[in-house]
Amino acid sequence: MDPDFLNAFTQPSTLDQFLTEDIIAKGEKRKFIKPTSSNNPKLEELKLFLTEWINRTLKEEHIVVKSLEEDLYDGLVLHHLLENLGSLKLDVEKIALTEKKQRQKLSVLLEAVAKCLQLEESQLKWSVESILAKDLLSTLHLLVAIAKHFEPTLALPANVQVETITIETTSRGLKTSNAVEYITENKENIEAQSKDDAFDELFSCDPDKLDAEKKALLQFVDQHVGKLGLNVKDIESQFSDGVILLLLIGQLEGYFLNLRNFFLTPANTTEMLHNVNLALDLLAEGGLLNSPVNSE
């Protein structure tokens, strides 16, 4: 037996479970979070964050999740979550009591997730069997992917990583391999990328993904200018006269813009250009404008 397997599990009961139960079929690979990572504060933070996010999202439906593994494996919570976040109408029963029906339900749900996220099967970090088996790693990957797609502005804890062990049964016994796996993005790597690259990638996205990003930006703007009683529904038209941009800068930077310095209701192109130029000057002075922008 591979000695790494013995080192991976510190509790004899866990090891006995793999030796005495047919958990991993011959030729199958299974990946688990090592017990040494189970008490990782960042992992606990992510679990708590996702639990509270689900409960907040499904509050009106009186659904309360206490354990991600125990409460999501049968597909009921996932079903409600997808309908709530994506307005998806899934042709599957709400409650599946038998394992066979739970497996069928999860198959429909996860197929819908893969379609929404535009992921190929090889890109999936979860499966029907792993979710049904209450696998924490797969469950976390699934929830993070759903959250990032449907609520891109959600401030997920960054840099959550765990030590994993992959176990495979072979003719010679159990074969293992160890690795470190990120569940949420490595913030340091993200920040190392240039902002220009990020926006280049944004505008090269599929239309559906670009629309999702525009929606996230609108939510961000609305969150701040909404305090002034304003509502932004269209980025292109409502930003063209510079008014929303100036008010947004004022809200984010925490200062008051004197109404004598700009036109709150510009009547012509000249007044609109004045507003836009003022906004660009403020951004430049704040060190937030890394490249020239044509105000026209």
C-alpha positions as CSV (number, residue, x, y, z in Angstrom):
1,M,0.0,0.0,0.0
2,D,1.2,3.5,-0.8
3,P,2.7,5.0,2.4
4,D,1.2,8.4,1.5
5,F,-2.2,6.9,2.0
6,L,-1.4,6.0,5.6
7,N,0.0,9.5,6.2
8,A,-3.0,11.2,4.7
9,F,-5.4,10.0,7.4
10,T,-4.6,10.5,11.0
11,Q,-7.6,8.7,12.4
12,P,-7.6,4.9,12.2
13,S,-11.4,4.9,11.8
14,T,-11.1,6.8,8.5
15,L,-8.5,4.4,7.2
16,D,-10.5,1.4,8.3
17,Q,-13.5,2.8,6.3
18,F,-11.5,2.8,3.1
19,L,-10.2,-0.7,3.8
20,T,-13.4,-2.4,4.8
21,E,-16.0,-0.6,2.6
22,D,-16.2,-0.6,-1.2
23,I,-16.0,3.2,-1.4
24,I,-13.7,3.4,-4.4
25,A,-14.4,1.0,-7.3
26,K,-11.5,-0.7,-9.1
27,G,-9.9,1.7,-11.6
28,E,-11.8,4.7,-10.1
29,K,-10.1,7.9,-8.8
30,R,-11.5,9.9,-5.9
31,K,-10.2,13.1,-4.5
32,F,-10.6,14.2,-0.9
33,I,-9.7,17.1,1.3
34,K,-7.0,15.9,3.7
35,P,-7.9,16.0,7.4
36,T,-5.0,18.3,7.9
37,S,-6.9,21.0,5.9
38,S,-10.3,20.4,7.6
39,N,-9.6,23.0,10.3
40,N,-8.2,25.5,7.8
41,P,-9.6,28.9,8.9
42,K,-9.9,30.1,5.3
43,L,-11.9,26.9,4.5
44,E,-14.2,27.5,7.4
45,E,-14.7,31.1,6.4
46,L,-15.7,30.0,2.9
47,K,-18.1,27.3,4.2
48,L,-19.7,29.9,6.5
49,F,-19.9,32.5,3.8
50,L,-21.6,30.1,1.3
51,T,-24.0,28.8,4.0
52,E,-25.1,32.4,4.9
53,W,-25.4,33.3,1.2
54,I,-27.7,30.3,0.5
55,N,-29.8,31.1,3.6
56,R,-30.0,34.7,2.6
57,T,-31.0,33.9,-1.0
58,L,-33.6,31.4,0.0
59,K,-34.9,33.2,3.1
60,E,-38.4,33.8,1.6
61,E,-38.7,30.1,0.9
62,H,-38.0,29.3,4.5
63,I,-35.1,27.1,3.6
64,V,-32.2,26.9,6.2
65,V,-28.9,25.2,5.4
66,K,-26.7,24.1,8.3
67,S,-24.3,21.8,6.6
68,L,-23.2,22.1,3.0
69,E,-22.5,18.4,2.6
70,E,-25.6,17.1,4.4
71,D,-28.1,19.6,3.1
72,L,-27.2,19.8,-0.6
73,Y,-26.6,16.2,-1.6
74,D,-30.2,15.4,-2.5
75,G,-30.7,18.3,-4.9
76,L,-33.6,20.1,-3.1
77,V,-31.6,23.2,-2.0
78,L,-29.7,23.3,-5.4
79,H,-33.1,23.2,-7.2
80,H,-34.4,26.2,-5.2
81,L,-31.1,28.0,-5.5
82,L,-31.0,27.7,-9.3
83,E,-34.6,28.7,-9.7
84,N,-34.1,31.7,-7.5
85,L,-30.8,32.9,-9.0
86,G,-31.3,32.1,-12.6
87,S,-35.1,32.0,-12.9
88,L,-34.6,28.5,-14.3
89,K,-37.7,26.3,-14.6
90,L,-36.4,22.7,-14.3
91,D,-38.5,19.8,-15.2
92,V,-37.8,17.8,-12.1
93,E,-39.6,17.0,-8.9
94,K,-38.8,19.3,-5.9
95,I,-38.4,16.4,-3.5
96,A,-36.6,13.2,-4.3
97,L,-36.8,10.6,-1.5
98,T,-35.0,7.6,-3.0
99,E,-31.4,7.5,-4.1
100,K,-32.4,6.7,-7.6
101,K,-34.6,9.7,-7.9
102,Q,-31.9,11.9,-6.2
103,R,-29.4,10.8,-8.7
104,Q,-31.8,11.6,-11.6
105,K,-32.6,14.9,-10.1
106,L,-28.9,15.9,-9.6
107,S,-28.2,14.8,-13.2
108,V,-30.8,17.3,-14.5
109,L,-29.6,20.1,-12.1
110,L,-25.9,19.7,-12.9
111,E,-26.6,19.5,-16.6
112,A,-28.4,22.9,-16.3
113,V,-25.5,24.3,-14.4
114,A,-23.0,23.2,-17.0
115,K,-25.1,24.7,-19.7
116,C,-25.5,28.0,-17.9
117,L,-21.8,28.2,-17.2
118,Q,-20.9,27.0,-20.7
119,L,-18.6,24.3,-19.3
120,E,-17.5,21.2,-21.0
121,E,-17.6,17.9,-19.1
122,S,-13.8,17.9,-18.8
123,Q,-13.9,21.3,-17.0
124,L,-16.3,20.2,-14.3
125,K,-14.9,19.9,-10.8
126,W,-18.0,18.0,-9.5
127,S,-20.2,15.2,-10.6
128,V,-23.6,13.6,-9.8
129,E,-21.9,10.9,-7.8
130,S,-19.6,13.2,-5.8
131,I,-22.4,15.5,-4.8
132,L,-24.6,12.5,-3.9
133,A,-21.7,11.1,-1.9
134,K,-21.7,14.4,0.2
135,D,-18.2,15.2,-1.0
136,L,-17.2,18.6,0.5
137,L,-14.6,19.5,-2.2
138,S,-17.0,19.0,-5.1
139,T,-19.8,20.7,-3.3
140,L,-17.7,23.8,-2.6
141,H,-16.5,23.9,-6.2
142,L,-20.1,23.7,-7.5
143,L,-21.4,26.5,-5.1
144,V,-18.5,28.8,-5.9
145,A,-19.1,28.4,-9.6
146,I,-22.8,29.1,-9.2
147,A,-22.2,32.1,-7.1
148,K,-19.6,33.6,-9.4
149,H,-21.9,33.1,-12.4
150,F,-25.2,34.4,-11.1
151,E,-23.8,36.9,-8.6
152,P,-20.5,38.1,-10.0
153,T,-20.2,41.0,-7.5
154,L,-20.4,38.6,-4.5
155,A,-17.3,39.1,-2.4
156,L,-16.2,35.5,-2.0
157,P,-13.3,34.8,0.3
158,A,-10.2,34.8,-1.8
159,N,-7.2,32.4,-1.8
160,V,-9.0,29.5,-0.3
161,Q,-6.9,26.5,-0.8
162,V,-6.8,22.9,0.6
163,E,-4.5,20.0,0.6
164,T,-6.0,17.1,-1.3
165,I,-5.3,13.4,-1.8
166,T,-6.3,11.5,-4.9
167,I,-6.9,7.8,-4.3
168,E,-7.0,5.2,-7.1
169,T,-7.4,1.5,-6.8
170,T,-5.1,-0.6,-9.0
171,S,-4.1,-4.2,-9.3
172,R,-1.3,-3.5,-6.9
173,G,-3.5,-1.8,-4.3
174,L,-4.3,1.8,-3.4
175,K,-2.3,4.5,-5.3
176,T,-2.3,8.0,-4.0
177,S,-1.1,11.5,-5.0
178,N,-1.1,14.7,-3.0
179,A,-1.7,18.3,-4.2
180,V,-2.7,21.8,-3.2
181,E,-5.9,22.9,-4.8
182,Y,-7.5,26.4,-5.0
183,I,-11.3,26.6,-4.4
184,T,-11.5,30.3,-4.9
185,E,-9.2,32.5,-7.0
186,N,-5.7,33.4,-6.0
187,K,-6.1,37.1,-5.4
188,E,-2.4,37.7,-5.8
189,N,-2.4,36.2,-9.3
190,I,-5.4,38.2,-10.3
191,E,-3.9,41.5,-9.1
192,A,-0.7,40.7,-11.0
193,Q,-2.6,40.8,-14.3
194,S,-2.9,44.2,-16.0
195,K,-6.2,46.0,-16.0
196,D,-6.1,46.4,-19.7
197,D,-5.9,42.6,-20.1
198,A,-8.9,42.2,-17.9
199,F,-11.0,44.5,-20.1
200,D,-9.7,43.0,-23.3
201,E,-10.8,39.7,-22.1
202,L,-14.2,41.1,-21.0
203,F,-15.0,42.5,-24.5
204,S,-13.8,39.3,-26.2
205,C,-16.4,37.2,-24.1
206,D,-19.4,35.6,-25.5
207,P,-22.4,38.0,-25.6
208,D,-24.1,36.2,-22.6
209,K,-21.0,36.6,-20.5
210,L,-20.6,40.2,-21.5
211,D,-24.2,40.9,-20.6
212,A,-23.6,39.3,-17.1
213,E,-20.6,41.6,-16.6
214,K,-22.6,44.7,-17.7
215,K,-25.3,43.6,-15.2
216,A,-22.8,43.4,-12.4
217,L,-21.5,46.9,-13.3
218,L,-25.0,48.3,-13.3
219,Q,-25.6,46.7,-9.8
220,F,-22.4,48.3,-8.6
221,V,-23.4,51.8,-9.9
222,D,-27.0,51.5,-8.6
223,Q,-25.7,50.5,-5.2
224,H,-23.9,53.9,-4.9
225,V,-25.9,56.4,-6.9
226,G,-29.1,54.8,-5.6
227,K,-28.4,56.7,-2.4
228,L,-29.1,59.9,-4.3
229,G,-32.4,58.6,-5.5
230,L,-31.1,57.7,-9.0
231,N,-31.6,54.6,-11.0
232,V,-29.2,53.4,-13.8
233,K,-30.6,50.9,-16.3
234,D,-28.3,51.5,-19.4
235,I,-24.6,52.0,-19.3
236,E,-24.2,53.5,-22.7
237,S,-26.9,56.1,-22.7
238,Q,-27.0,57.2,-19.1
239,F,-23.2,57.7,-18.9
240,S,-22.9,59.7,-22.1
241,D,-23.6,63.2,-20.5
242,G,-21.1,62.7,-17.6
243,V,-23.7,63.3,-14.8
244,I,-23.9,59.8,-13.5
245,L,-20.2,59.4,-13.7
246,L,-19.5,62.6,-11.7
247,L,-22.0,61.6,-9.0
248,L,-20.6,58.1,-8.8
249,I,-17.1,59.5,-8.4
250,G,-18.4,61.8,-5.6
251,Q,-20.0,58.9,-3.8
252,L,-17.0,56.6,-4.1
253,E,-14.5,59.2,-3.1
254,G,-16.7,60.7,-0.4
255,Y,-16.8,64.3,-1.4
256,F,-19.4,66.8,-2.6
257,L,-19.3,68.2,-6.1
258,N,-20.4,71.8,-6.3
259,L,-23.4,72.1,-8.7
260,R,-21.8,75.2,-10.1
261,N,-18.9,73.2,-11.4
262,F,-20.9,71.0,-13.8
263,F,-24.2,70.8,-15.6
264,L,-26.7,68.6,-13.7
265,T,-29.1,68.7,-16.7
266,P,-26.9,69.4,-19.7
267,A,-28.8,70.9,-22.6
268,N,-26.3,70.4,-25.4
269,T,-23.1,68.5,-26.5
270,T,-20.8,71.3,-25.2
271,E,-22.2,71.0,-21.6
272,M,-22.1,67.1,-21.8
273,L,-18.4,67.3,-22.9
274,H,-17.7,69.7,-20.0
275,N,-19.1,67.1,-17.6
276,V,-17.2,64.2,-19.1
277,N,-13.9,66.2,-19.1
278,L,-14.4,67.2,-15.5
279,A,-14.9,63.5,-14.6
280,L,-11.8,62.4,-16.5
281,D,-9.8,65.2,-14.8
282,L,-11.0,63.9,-11.3
283,L,-10.1,60.4,-12.2
284,A,-6.6,61.4,-13.4
285,E,-6.0,63.5,-10.3
286,G,-6.9,60.5,-8.2
287,G,-4.5,58.3,-10.0
288,L,-7.3,56.1,-11.3
289,L,-6.9,56.8,-15.0
290,N,-4.0,54.7,-16.4
291,S,-4.5,55.6,-20.1
292,P,-5.9,58.5,-22.0
293,V,-9.7,58.5,-22.7
294,N,-11.3,60.5,-25.6
295,S,-14.1,62.5,-23.9
296,E,-16.0,62.7,-27.1
